[in-house]
Amino acid sequence: QVQLEESGGGLVQPGGSLRLSCLASGMIFRMKSMDWYRQAPGKARELVASMNSRGATNYADSAHGRFTISGDIANNKIYLQMNRLKPEDTAVYSCNARVDYCRGYGCSLDVWGQGTQVTVAS
């Protein structure tokens, strides 16, 4: 069983910064990718940033230049550094991981964290 544990959400003023953390634990043979999503009330879930096992990253246009995903895929952890936050960044941010739990193929899991609230307001 694989679990994701998130931390770092909270209330911050516009222009401020937050750092989100995600740690995966459990029966993980291979960590294939780890990602950050967000969803605001009444809106579709959006991929914010992702990192694969080779360290390659990509970002949503709204996050590029302000957010940075980093971490250690081999040790099953990632971070999301968020700078110059705007009120429109307010959302529930969720960590996602794609893992293999055995040596072979056909034992993949797509695992989600519980989500952490980020609120940007004066």
Backbone as numpy.savetxt, mean C-alpha at the origin, in Angstrom:
# Nx Ny Nz CAx CAy CAz Cx Cy Cz
-1.68 -19.26 6.11 -2.52 -18.09 6.11 -1.63 -16.85 6.11
-1.96 -15.89 5.27 -1.19 -14.67 5.13 -2.01 -13.51 5.65
-1.36 -12.64 6.41 -2.01 -11.46 6.95 -1.17 -10.23 6.65
-1.83 -9.10 6.48 -1.18 -7.82 6.29 -1.52 -6.92 7.47
-0.50 -6.27 8.01 -0.68 -5.36 9.13 -0.23 -3.97 8.71
-1.13 -3.01 8.80 -0.88 -1.65 8.36 -0.82 -0.70 9.55
-0.12 0.41 9.34 -0.07 1.46 10.35 0.31 2.77 9.67
0.09 3.88 10.36 0.55 5.17 9.90 -0.51 6.15 9.47
-1.76 5.73 9.37 -2.81 6.64 8.98 -3.14 7.63 10.08
-3.89 8.66 9.72 -4.27 9.65 10.70 -4.76 10.93 10.06
-4.84 11.96 10.87 -5.28 13.28 10.45 -4.07 14.18 10.26
-4.01 14.86 9.13 -2.88 15.74 8.83 -3.40 16.98 8.10
-2.72 18.09 8.29 -3.10 19.32 7.62 -2.64 19.33 6.17
-3.34 20.07 5.31 -2.87 20.18 3.93 -1.42 20.63 3.86
-0.66 20.01 2.96 0.76 20.27 2.85 1.63 19.41 3.73
1.03 18.67 4.63 1.77 17.83 5.54 2.14 16.49 4.94
2.72 15.64 5.77 3.23 14.35 5.33 2.78 13.24 6.26
2.66 12.05 5.71 2.42 10.83 6.46 3.21 9.70 5.83
3.55 8.72 6.65 4.23 7.53 6.16 3.43 6.30 6.58
2.93 5.56 5.61 2.18 4.34 5.86 3.12 3.14 5.79
2.85 2.15 6.62 3.65 0.93 6.65 2.75 -0.28 6.47
3.29 -1.32 5.84 2.57 -2.57 5.66 3.54 -3.72 5.83
3.22 -4.63 6.72 4.03 -5.81 6.97 3.18 -7.06 6.73
3.68 -7.95 5.88 3.01 -9.21 5.60 3.63 -10.32 6.42
2.80 -11.22 6.91 3.28 -12.36 7.68 2.45 -13.59 7.34
3.00 -14.75 7.68 2.30 -15.99 7.44 3.08 -16.90 6.51
2.35 -17.79 5.86 2.96 -18.79 5.00 3.20 -18.19 3.62
4.37 -17.61 3.43 4.75 -16.93 2.20 5.97 -17.61 1.62
5.81 -18.26 0.47 6.94 -18.82 -0.23 7.60 -17.79 -1.15
6.80 -17.07 -1.87 7.28 -16.00 -2.73 6.35 -14.81 -2.60
6.93 -13.63 -2.42 6.18 -12.40 -2.48 6.34 -11.84 -3.89
5.26 -11.71 -4.60 5.32 -11.32 -6.00 5.17 -9.82 -6.20
4.30 -9.21 -5.41 4.12 -7.77 -5.50 3.43 -7.27 -4.25
3.64 -6.00 -3.95 2.92 -5.33 -2.87 2.50 -3.96 -3.38
1.31 -3.55 -3.00 0.69 -2.38 -3.59 -0.08 -1.58 -2.55
-0.29 -0.32 -2.86 -1.17 0.54 -2.07 -2.34 0.99 -2.92
-3.55 0.81 -2.40 -4.77 1.31 -3.01 -5.42 2.32 -2.09
-6.34 3.09 -2.63 -7.15 3.96 -1.80 -8.56 4.04 -2.35
-9.51 4.34 -1.48 -10.89 4.47 -1.88 -11.56 5.53 -1.02
-12.07 6.55 -1.66 -12.84 7.58 -1.00 -14.32 7.23 -1.06
-15.13 7.73 -0.11 -16.56 7.42 -0.12 -17.22 7.78 -1.45
-17.99 6.85 -2.00 -18.69 7.08 -3.25 -17.84 7.01 -4.49
-16.58 6.64 -4.35 -15.68 6.58 -5.50 -15.09 5.19 -5.64
-14.61 4.90 -6.84 -14.01 3.60 -7.11 -12.65 3.48 -6.44
-12.27 2.25 -6.14 -10.96 1.99 -5.59 -9.89 2.30 -6.64
-8.81 2.90 -6.21 -7.76 3.37 -7.10 -6.42 2.81 -6.67
-5.66 2.30 -7.63 -4.28 1.91 -7.37 -3.41 3.15 -7.25
-2.74 3.30 -6.12 -1.91 4.47 -5.86 -0.46 4.22 -6.26
0.10 3.09 -5.83 1.49 2.77 -6.09 1.69 1.28 -5.94
2.67 0.75 -6.66 2.96 -0.68 -6.60 4.45 -0.93 -6.70
4.85 -2.08 -6.17 6.24 -2.52 -6.26 6.24 -4.03 -6.47
7.04 -4.50 -7.43 7.15 -5.94 -7.64 8.43 -6.47 -7.00
8.66 -7.78 -7.16 9.78 -8.42 -6.49 11.13 -7.98 -7.01
11.17 -7.38 -8.19 12.40 -6.85 -8.75 12.67 -5.42 -8.31
11.73 -4.84 -7.57 11.88 -3.47 -7.13 11.30 -2.44 -8.08
10.73 -2.87 -9.18 10.11 -1.94 -10.11 8.85 -1.34 -9.50
8.64 -0.06 -9.74 7.51 0.65 -9.15 6.72 1.38 -10.22
5.47 1.68 -9.91 4.69 2.59 -10.71 3.70 3.32 -9.82
3.17 4.44 -10.33 2.34 5.33 -9.54 1.15 5.81 -10.35
0.07 6.10 -9.65 -1.02 6.82 -10.26 -0.58 8.25 -10.58
-1.19 8.83 -11.60 -0.84 10.20 -11.96 -1.03 11.16 -10.79
-2.05 10.94 -9.98 -2.33 11.82 -8.86 -1.28 11.72 -7.76
-0.53 10.63 -7.73 0.47 10.42 -6.69 1.89 10.73 -7.15
2.10 10.70 -8.43 3.45 10.87 -8.96 4.04 12.22 -8.55
5.26 12.19 -8.04 5.94 13.40 -7.60 5.70 13.77 -6.16
4.68 13.19 -5.53 4.38 13.47 -4.13 4.51 12.24 -3.24
4.19 11.08 -3.79 4.22 9.84 -3.02 5.38 8.97 -3.48
5.95 8.21 -2.55 7.03 7.29 -2.86 6.78 5.96 -2.18
6.77 4.89 -2.96 6.67 3.56 -2.39 8.08 2.99 -2.25
8.36 2.37 -1.12 9.66 1.80 -0.86 9.49 0.60 0.05
10.58 -0.11 0.27 10.53 -1.22 1.20 11.43 -2.35 0.80
11.09 -3.51 1.32 11.91 -4.71 1.15 10.96 -5.86 0.88
10.75 -6.14 -0.39 9.82 -7.21 -0.77 10.26 -8.55 -0.18
11.57 -8.81 -0.17 12.08 -10.07 0.37 11.72 -10.25 1.84
11.62 -9.16 2.57 11.23 -9.20 3.97 9.77 -8.84 4.18
9.02 -8.76 3.08 7.56 -8.67 3.12 7.07 -7.38 3.77
7.72 -6.28 3.46 7.26 -5.01 4.00 7.42 -3.91 2.96
6.49 -2.97 2.98 6.57 -1.80 2.12 6.11 -0.57 2.91
6.46 0.58 2.38 6.07 1.85 2.96 5.50 2.74 1.86
4.71 3.69 2.26 4.24 4.73 1.35 4.48 6.07 2.02
5.47 6.80 1.52 5.74 8.15 2.00 4.88 9.12 1.21
4.05 9.88 1.90 3.13 10.81 1.27 3.49 12.22 1.70
3.86 13.05 0.74 4.24 14.44 0.99 3.29 15.38 0.26
3.26 16.61 0.72 2.43 17.65 0.13 0.99 17.17 -0.04
0.46 16.67 1.05 -0.88 16.08 1.01 -1.94 17.14 0.76
-2.98 16.73 0.04 -4.10 17.58 -0.33 -5.39 17.01 0.24
-6.41 17.85 0.44 -7.69 17.31 0.92 -8.23 16.19 0.04
-8.01 16.24 -1.26 -8.50 15.19 -2.13 -7.76 13.87 -1.97
-6.69 13.84 -1.19 -6.03 12.59 -0.86 -6.75 11.83 0.25
-7.74 12.44 0.87 -8.49 11.79 1.94 -9.16 10.52 1.42
-8.89 9.40 2.08 -9.42 8.11 1.65 -8.99 7.05 2.65
-9.57 5.86 2.50 -9.06 4.68 3.19 -7.98 4.08 2.31
-6.79 3.93 2.86 -5.66 3.37 2.13 -5.47 1.92 2.55
-5.39 1.02 1.58 -5.28 -0.40 1.84 -4.03 -0.98 1.20
-3.39 -1.86 1.92 -2.24 -2.59 1.41 -2.72 -3.87 0.76
-2.11 -4.22 -0.36 -2.42 -5.45 -1.08 -1.13 -6.19 -1.37
-1.18 -7.51 -1.26 -0.03 -8.34 -1.58 -0.45 -9.53 -2.41
0.35 -9.86 -3.40 0.17 -11.05 -4.21 1.29 -12.02 -3.84
0.92 -13.18 -3.31 1.91 -14.12 -2.79 1.66 -15.51 -3.33
2.73 -16.32 -3.38 2.65 -17.75 -3.57 2.94 -18.41 -2.23
2.12 -19.37 -1.83 2.31 -20.03 -0.55 2.86 -21.44 -0.66
3.33 -21.84 -1.86 4.04 -23.09 -2.05 5.07 -22.92 -3.15
5.92 -23.93 -3.32 6.99 -23.84 -4.31 6.44 -23.87 -5.73
5.43 -24.67 -5.97 4.86 -24.81 -7.28 3.95 -23.66 -7.65
3.21 -23.86 -8.71 2.28 -22.86 -9.20 0.85 -23.35 -8.99
-0.03 -22.41 -8.82 -1.41 -22.74 -8.51 -1.75 -22.57 -7.05
-0.89 -21.89 -6.31 -1.15 -21.61 -4.91 -0.91 -20.13 -4.63
-1.53 -19.29 -5.41 -1.38 -17.86 -5.27 -2.53 -17.28 -4.47
-2.24 -16.23 -3.73 -3.23 -15.51 -2.95 -3.12 -14.02 -3.22
-4.25 -13.37 -3.24 -4.34 -11.92 -3.30 -4.90 -11.48 -1.94
-4.05 -10.86 -1.14 -4.36 -10.59 0.26 -4.48 -9.09 0.48
-5.45 -8.70 1.29 -5.71 -7.30 1.59 -5.58 -7.02 3.08
-5.03 -5.86 3.40 -5.07 -5.38 4.77 -6.43 -4.80 5.11
-6.61 -4.43 6.36 -7.89 -3.92 6.81 -8.14 -2.47 6.36
-7.11 -1.77 5.97 -7.23 -0.38 5.56 -6.95 0.57 6.71
-6.40 1.72 6.37 -6.13 2.76 7.36 -6.62 4.10 6.82
-7.30 4.85 7.67 -7.90 6.11 7.25 -6.86 7.22 7.21
-6.82 7.93 6.09 -6.01 9.13 5.95 -6.95 10.30 5.70
-6.90 11.29 6.58 -7.74 12.47 6.45 -6.86 13.70 6.38
-7.03 14.49 5.32 -6.26 15.70 5.12 -7.23 16.88 5.23
-7.09 17.66 6.29 -8.00 18.77 6.55 -7.35 19.76 7.49
-7.80 21.02 7.40 -7.29 22.06 8.28 -7.90 21.92 9.67
